Amino acid sequence: MRISKPLASGRALYTAEERRRRDESVWTLVQGILAPVQFLVFLISLGLILRFLVTGEGLVAAQVSIVIKTLTLYAIMITGSIWEKVVFGRYLFARPFFWEDVFSILVLALHTSYLVALFTGALDPGSLMALALAAYVTYVINAGQFLWKLRLARLDQAARAGSSPTLGSASSLSGSAS
């Protein structure tokens, strides 16, 4: 399928210069590695949270997993911001990723709220798990936003090359995804 306007605005996701910087940046590879690692951590943590909620067992394991998930989120947010600076010239809210970055801030705020509540004892275990699940729902939505942009980037790349999109390397997209 050949498309001429991959984004609703009619603008390509990347200019030629941005695409060159994206493809040359080590941060593109870093994001391509961190994103699936974070998703794996998320799945393990979600399983531990659900186990605790169903059985009442494994509270500490669930809490530790949420802290680890939050740390991976911080890592991907920091490196994603660096990537965005390299590619687009600004650390956050670059035109192609503006709404993804806005939602990423919400994801980060909920995860950070969990850490604050955990370390201050502000919430009971059930409420902590509810907060973690709220943070995880926003993470899934945000990940979906970035996957959609990945799809658009591949469609754009295929349109420019005159071929159909395939699942390719991490260089098709990156960003400060949560």
Secondary structure, DSSP 8 states (H G I E B T S, - for coil): ---S--STTS--SS-HHHHHHHHH-HHHHHHHHHHHHHHHHHHHHHHHHHHHHHHS--HHHHHHHHHHHHHHHHHHHHHHHHHHHHHHSSSS--GGGHHHHHHHHHHHHHHHHHHHHHHHT-S-HHHHHHHHHHHHHHHHHHHHHHHHHHHHHHHHHHHHHTS------GGG---S--
